[in-house]
Amino acid sequence: MNLIPTVIIALDVFEHLADPEKTARALVGRLAPGGYLHQNFESNPKRNDLDLSTEEQRDATLAYLHSTLEVVWQKEGYWVLRKPGRTPSQPGAALWE
């Protein structure tokens, strides 16, 4: 049985990835319809050793997320996004595949 997540939390993650958009696409692909992604993508102009993504990658990743998911709430760079569709808690929806 493969569980389908209804909530994914990716706080302070994307800026440390070499290919953040690829990871964002994978997360959205696994997220249940009606599920929520909590995310932020910190921008660090100094790009320390652990900051692998570029500003261009940040912009592309955020553009993908915001064109694919619905913005539910945001404040100071923290976003809660919702995948369109019926939530698994609604009758007839399964939490597993």
TABELPE-V226739 format. One record per residue. N is the residue number from 1. PHI is phi in whole degrees, -180 to 180 (999 if undefined). PSI is psi in whole degrees, 0 to 359 (999 if undefined). OMEGA is omega in degrees with one decimal (* if undefined). Layout:
# TABELPE-V226739
<<N PHI PSI OMEGA> <N PHI PSI OMEGA>>
This chain:
# TABELPE-V226739
<<1 999 129 176.7> <2 -106 116 177.4> <3 -74 143 177.5> <4 -107 119 -176.1> <5 -69 138 174.4> <6 -97 345 175.7> <7 -141 132 172.3> <8 -125 132 179.4> <9 -114 119 179.8> <10 -129 73 179.8> <11 -97 130 -179.9> <12 56 43 -179.1> <13 -114 305 -168.6> <14 -58 324 -177.4> <15 -67 344 -178.1> <16 -98 5 -176.4> <17 -103 145 177.4> <18 -73 333 179.3> <19 -137 75 -174.5> <20 -65 328 -179.7> <21 -67 321 177.8> <22 -60 316 178.5> <23 -67 318 178.4> <24 -60 317 178.1> <25 -62 320 178.5> <26 -66 319 178.9> <27 -64 314 179.6> <28 -63 322 178.7> <29 -63 327 179.3> <30 -85 337 -176.1> <31 -66 134 179.2> <32 -65 148 171.7> <33 -55 134 -176.5> <34 82 359 -179.5> <35 -80 167 -174.0> <36 -118 139 172.3> <37 -115 120 173.5> <38 -97 123 -176.8> <39 -152 155 166.3> <40 -140 163 180.0> <41 -143 92 -176.1> <42 -67 140 176.7> <43 -105 124 179.7> <44 -126 99 -178.5> <45 -58 335 -179.6> <46 -76 339 -179.5> <47 46 77 177.0> <48 -66 177 -177.1> <49 -55 326 -176.7> <50 -93 356 178.8> <51 -92 93 -172.3> <52 -88 333 -175.8> <53 -83 152 179.1> <54 -95 169 176.5> <55 -62 323 179.2> <56 -65 319 177.2> <57 -66 322 177.2> <58 -60 311 -178.8> <59 -61 317 -179.6> <60 -66 320 -179.8> <61 -66 313 179.5> <62 -65 322 177.5> <63 -62 317 177.7> <64 -61 308 -177.3> <65 -60 317 -175.4> <66 -79 345 174.7> <67 -91 341 -176.7> <68 -99 325 -176.0> <69 -113 157 178.2> <70 -90 135 176.6> <71 -77 122 178.1> <72 -97 319 -177.0> <73 -160 148 174.0> <74 -155 146 176.5> <75 -158 124 173.4> <76 49 47 175.7> <77 87 357 176.6> <78 -100 126 -176.3> <79 -122 139 167.6> <80 -113 119 -176.4> <81 -119 148 -178.0> <82 -122 134 175.8> <83 -80 128 179.8> <84 -58 149 177.9> <85 126 179 -177.9> <86 -80 134 179.8> <87 -72 147 179.9> <88 -61 342 179.7> <89 -79 350 178.0> <90 -78 150 -180.0> <91 -55 137 177.6> <92 89 353 -180.0> <93 -98 141 -178.0> <94 -103 148 176.2> <95 -91 358 -179.1> <96 -142 165 178.2> <97 -120 999 *>>
